[in-house]
Amino acid sequence: MSLPPCPKCNSEYVYQDQDLLICPECAYEWNPNELPEDDEPTASDANGTALKAGDKITFAKDLKVKGSSQVLKIGTKAVIRRIVEGKDHQLDCKIVGASDMMITAAFVKKAD
């Protein structure tokens, strides 16, 4: 019997325990008979456009970096690595010309 890979980490080492499938690598449990829920965190930019991991963004305003004299200027480009829910800064980004930073989604725009 072939079991599907884990939907969270794509591990092939999935095993069955009664009605549930369990991934030993990330400890995710799911019922293969139920539809998967979309539990990825979401964020919206300054214009209300939905953002997701991998999107390219630009800053909509100048932002001061906490604990530094550095200012990230309007139009600075970045790439969203992941979206974090429940924090002040929702976007974990790789900023061009700077390091990785957490940014508030309300201060960015999705780049074309």
PEHUUR-V810203 format. One record per run of one state. SS is the DSSP state (alpha for helix, beta for strand, coil for the rest). FROM is the first residue (numbers start at 1). TO is the last residue. If there is no record, write none. Layout:
ss=(SS & SS)
from=(FROM & FROM)
to=(TO & TO)
This chain:
ss=(coil & beta & coil & beta & coil & beta & coil & beta & coil & beta & coil & beta & coil & beta & coil & beta & coil & beta & coil & beta & coil & beta & coil & alpha & beta & coil)
from=(1 & 14 & 18 & 20 & 24 & 29 & 32 & 43 & 45 & 50 & 52 & 56 & 60 & 63 & 65 & 71 & 73 & 77 & 84 & 91 & 96 & 100 & 104 & 105 & 108 & 111)
to=(13 & 17 & 19 & 23 & 28 & 31 & 42 & 44 & 49 & 51 & 55 & 59 & 62 & 64 & 70 & 72 & 76 & 83 & 90 & 95 & 99 & 103 & 104 & 107 & 110 & 112)
